[in-house]
Amino acid sequence: MACGPYNAIRALRQCASDNFSVIHNINRAVEAKESILSNFYVDDYLDSVNTTTEAIERARNVDKILRQGHFVLGKWNSNCTLTLTALADASVASTESFPSNSDTTVLGLHWNPNNDTLFYKVRLPVLDAIPTKRNVLSDVARLYDPSGLLSPVIVWAKIFIQMLWKAELPWDTPLPGDLRDEWLTFRNGLYQLFSIRVLHWLGMTKTSTVNFHGFCDASSKAYAAVVYVRIEDPEGEVRVSLVAAKTRVGPSKSTTIPRMELSAARLLAMTMEEICHALRLDSAGCMYWSDSTIVLHWIQKAPTVLKPYVANRVAIIQTHSEVKCWRHIRSEHNPADCASRGIPPTALEDHPLWWTGPPIMYTCFNRSTELPALTDEEQQTATLESRPPRSLVTVRHVDATCGLLRTTFGGRRIPLVEKFSRLNRLLNTTARLRRSYLHSEVTEAIR
């Protein structure tokens, strides 16, 4: 027997496939069916259209289809008052409907339909004593940010938790003075996140040109990937919006910064692909930016010439992104630097680099693919991560040529080339055989 949520979603999808024909207009029926199949998240229905007329018609069609299976939709809400009024006057809104100026939740995020913005509420319990590791983890778990828009703040909390584990503190032991002060300063600043407002609409229209720009960066403690969407309308006006971000804390064992930067590039390639698929914009142009010259050089190489750690990640990057779309950006212009190092909660709201991206996204889209030259230190690192060169020996089947690479044992001639896979071992064996042969000739001549 399948689990309950699966049965509910499966029944909903089957209802859409079986009953969409109740809509007489075949085009509208197909649109409503696809909307049900694609825009339901368990029991939440989320959709967006270009006009009020389309919104009203879509809501009525979806409701009509689902009522055939006795699925009654309620608690309608919209950023358009006219849409809510039309739904309230029709049977589609026979159940509860929210006023457009109230705050509601969308998949755990707070949404104000009056100005169509997303915002965050941080509810932390009152501390009656010195915080412990248990209190810290409980507070961090309350920071719900599925899209990663608060990544510069969340990553700081992740790094702090790793510090607590490295300190091997018991769960209910009060934090030492330095860690306590650091955590309380961060905790008190979390309430400033309430003032952040993020526009829900990214600005996409049917006539606009959409491109995605992704940035990756790493520090000694964490690495991050950030994706922005660049939208240009027919008049040439450009709008850039933050779409999503992901962060990862570095391993407990120390590793090199180039390897961390490579992991960030891999995270960016995977995140970009997921976003394009989720927004159904797989054909949109994608550009990948990194401030690590050595990583960009690695991505240009074949994985077979690199050692396993680097080769495996380069292979993933080349599979999920186009090599020609990787570009270099200066560190001070890289917004992923904010998410890899962390930003205090009090400073995040007024951080233009994080919310709107670097200026280069507004001025030029295509940029030279020429990469900066490697420094001496980077060249040394690249050499250490490269496989040693291998030589291939080929021998023509001519007696005069093969004579030097054959030996005789038990009356049989054995070609040494067929017995060794490495050139060094072949040469060593040949040298020993020749030395032994010459030594025997000299000994025979003395006798």
N, C-alpha and C positions, 0 to 999 in steps of 0.2 A: 504494500500500500504506500503510495507516494505521500509526501508531507502535505499538510494543509495549505500553506501558501502556494505550492505548485498546483494543487487541484483548483484553487480559486482562480489563479492566473490562466490556467489551461481552459477552464470553463468560460472565462471572459473572452479569450481569443477565439474559442470555438463559436461562441455566440456572435461575434463580429463576422466570422466567415459564413455562418449559416443564415444570418438575417439582414445583411447589408442591402439585399435586394428590395427591402421595404421602401427604400428611397427611390423615387421614380426616375430622377435624373441620374443616369449611370455614372457620370463624372463625379457628381457630388457624393454618390454612394461609395465609390472607390476611395475618394479622399477621406470620408468619414471612417471607412474600414481601416485604411492605413494609419489613420490617426489613433484609432483604438489599439491597433497592434503595436504601434511604436511609442506612444506617449503615455502609457499607463505605467506607473511605478507602484506595484502592489495594488493599493486601493486609492492612489492619488492620480488624477488625470491632469496633465499639464500640456498646454498647446498655445501656440501664438500664430496670429495671422496679420495681414497687412491693414485690413479695414474693419470698421465696426460691423458692416453688413456681413462680411465673411465670418466674423466671430459669432454673431447671432445664429447664422445659418449652420455653422459647424457644430455649435453647442446643441441646437435642436436636432440635427441629424444623428449625432452621437447618442443623445439621450433616447431618440426613437428606436435606434437599433438595439441598444442595450435593454430597453424595456421589453423587447420581445423575449428576452431570457429572464425577465423580472429582476434586472439589475437597475435600481433606481438611483440616479446621481443626485447628490445634495451638496449643500454648503458651497454654492458657486461663488466665485470671486473674480474680479477683473480690475485692471487699471483704467477701464473705460466705464464711466457711469451710465452712458447710454446702453451699453451692452447689458449691464446688470438690470437696468430698468425694463428692457425688453424681455429679459429672461424672467423677471419677477411677475410680469403680466401674463406670461404663458404658462402652460401646464408643465413645462420643463423645469420650472422652479417651484414645484409644489411642496418641496421641503425647504429647509432653512437656507437663507442666503445672507452673505455678509455685506455690510455697507462698504463702499469702496475706500473710505478713509480710515479703516481699522487696520491694525497690524495683524498679520497672520503668518503661518509658517509654511514653507515650501520645502519638503524633504529635509526638515530639520533646520533650515535657514529661515531667518526672519525676513519678511517681505512687507513693504509698505506699498500697497497698490495705488495710493493717492499720488505718489510721485514716482512709482515704479522703481524703487531702490531696494537693495538688500542691505541688511545691517546685522550687527552682532550684539547679543546680550550675554554678559558674563555674570553668572550668579555663583558666588563663592561663599561658603559658610564662614561665620565669624570665628576667628582664632582666639581661643581662650588661654592658650599656652604656647610655648616655643614650638614651631613646626617640626615635624618629623618626616622621615622619608615616606611614610604612609600618607601623610597630609599632602606632600608635594605631588605624589602620583595621583591622588584623588583630585586635586585641583587641576592638574594638566589634563586629566581625562574629561573634564568639563569643557575644554576648549574644542568645540566642534567646528571643523573647517574642512569640509569634503573637497572643495575646489582649490584649496591651498592659497587663497587670497591673503591669508594672514601668515604665510610661511615664514617671513623674517622673525615673527614673534614666536611661532610654534617651534622653530628649529632651536631657538635659544633654550626653550624648556626641555627639548630633547637632549641637548648637550648637557644641561644641568643634571638631568636624571642620570646620564652616563657618568658624570662626575661623582654622584652619590654612590653608584655601584662600584666604581673604582676605589672609593674611600672605604668600602666594606662596612657601611654603617648598618646597625640593626634597624628593623622596621620602626620601632617605637622609641628609639633614642633621640633626644633633641639634637638638632643640627648644631655643629660647631659655630662659633661666633662669625667667622668670615662667610661661611655658606649661608648662615641664617640671615645676615644682613643683605647678602646678594639676592636671596630668594624673596625676602619681604619687599625689597625695592621693586623687583619685577612684579610681584603679586599685586602690590598697590597700584601699579601702573596699568594693570589689565582693564580696569574700569574705563580707561580712556578709549578703549576699542568701541564703545557704544556710539561714539560720535562719528565713526567712519560710515560713510554711505557709498555704496557701489551701485552704479547704474545697471539695471537688470538687462536692458536692451543693448546689444553690442553695436547696433547701427547698420545691420545688414539689410539690403533691399535687393529686389530682383535686378536692378540696373547697376548695382555697385560692383566694383572689382575687389575680390577678397583674397588676401594673402596672409599666411601665418609666418611669424618670426619667432624662433625659439632661441633661448640663451642658456648656456650652462656654465657653471663655475664651481670651484672647490676650494676649501680652506683646509687647514690641518685637522679640523674637527668635523666637518660635514661637507656635503656637496648637494647641488640643487639644479633643477631645470625649470625654466619659466617660459611660458608661451603667451604671445600677444597676437591679436588679430589686427591687421592693417586694412582699412576699408577706404576706398577712394570712389567718390561718386562721379557721375559724368561731367560735373563742372570742375573736377580736379581737386576738390576739397578732401583732405585726408583726416581720418579719425583712427586713433589707436586705442585699443582697450585690452586690459589684462584679462586673459581667459582662465588660466589655471597655472598651478605651480606644484612641484613635488620636491621634497627634501629627504635626504638620508643622512643619518649620523655615520661618521667614519668608524672603521673597526677599532676594537679595543687595542689590538696590537698595532704598533706604528707602521705606517706605510708611506710611500713616497707621494709627493704632491702630483707628479705626472700621472700616477696610477689613479689617484682620486679624481683628477681632471678627466681621465678617460672614462671612469665610471659615471661621471656627470654627463658626458657626451652620450653614453649608452642610455642613461635615464631620459635624456632629452629626445633621442630618436624614438624610444618606445612611447613616451608621453605624447609627442606630436602625432604619431600614428593613431593613438587612442582618441585624441581630440578630433582629428579630421573625420574619423569614423563615427564618433558620437554626434557630430554636427552635420553628418551626411555631406561633407565637403571633401571627399577623397580626391577630387580633381583640382582642388585649390593649390596654388603655388606655396611652397614651403621653403624657408630659408633658415639655416642653422648657424648660430654664432658662438664662437668660443674665443677666450683670450689666451688659450694655451697653444703656443706654436707647435710644440712637440706632438700634441694630440692631433692637430690638423695634419701634420706630416705622417703620423701613423695611419690615419684614416685613408690617406692616398695610397698606401702600400697594400700589397697582397698579404693576407694573414699568414700564408705559409712561410714568409721570411721573418716572422716575429715569434717570440717565445710564447708559450701557451697562455699565460695570464692576459697579455696584451692581444694576442691573436684571437682569442675567443671573443673578446669585447669588440674588437675591430670588425670581426665577421658579423656580429649582431648589428652593429651600426650600419655597415654596408648593406645588410639585408633590409633594414627598416627605413633607410633614408638614401637619398642620392648623393654620391660623393661630391659631385660638382656643385651642390647647393651649400656646402660648408664654407663659412667665411670667418675671417679674423676680425676681432674688435678689441679696442683698448680696454684695459681693466676698469678704468674710471668710468667708462660708458656702459659697462656690463651690469644690467639690473639683477642678474642671478647672483652677483656678489652680495646683494642685500640678504638673500635667502641662505647663502652658504656661511655667512658670518653672524647673522642675526642683527635685529634692530630693536631697541627698547619700545615697548608698547606706546609710550608717550610721543615717540617721534615718527611712528608709521604713517599717521594720517597726512602729514605734510611732507611726504617724501615723493617728489615728482618722478624721480627715476624709476621707482617701483611701480607707480600707478599708470604712468603714461609711456614708459620706455625711453630709450635714448633718442636724441635728436635725429640721428641718421635715418630712423624709420620714417621721418616726415619729409626728408629732403631727397633721398635717393633710394631706390629699391634695388637696382642692379649695381653691384660693385665688383671691382676687379677680383678675380679668383687667385691672384698671385699671393703666395704666402710669405711672411717674413722669414729671413734666414735664421737658422738655429744658432744659438750662442754656443760657446765651447762647452759649457756645463750641460746644455740640452743635447748637444751632439754626443757627449760621453754617455748620457742616460739612454739615448737612442741606440747606441752601440751595445750597451749592456742588455737591452731588451730585444736585441735582434739575434736570430739564430746564426751560428757560425756558418760560413760558406762551405758548401760541399762540392767536391770535384767528381766528375763522371769520366771514367776511363773507357774508351772503346778500342777494341783490337780487331784489326782485319785478319781474316782467316788466311794468312800467308805464313808458311813455315818459317821463313827467315825472320818475320816479325814476332811470331808467337814463340819462337824458341827461347827468348829471354824470359818469358812469362809462363814457362812450363817446367815441370819437374817430373822425375821418373821414380816410381815406387812399385816394387814387385813386378817389374817388366811392363808397367803401364805408364803412359804419358798422361800427366794430370795438369790441365790448364789452371794456373793459379787465379786467373781473373774470375773464374767461375766459383771459387771457394771463398772469396772475401767480398764484403759489401762496402768496406772502407778503404780508401786509397792509402792511408797511413799504415794500416796493418799489412796491406799488400806489399808496399815498398819495404817495410821492415822484414817481412818474411823473405822477400826476394834478395834483400841485402845479406841476410843470414845464410841463405842457401849459397849465394855466390862466394861469400867469405869462407864457408865450409868447403866449397869445391876448390877454391884457390889454395886453401890450407892443405887439403889432401894432395893437390898436385905438387906443392912445394915439398911436402914430406916424402912423396914418392921420388922426387928428383934427388933429394939428399941421399936416399937409400941407394 
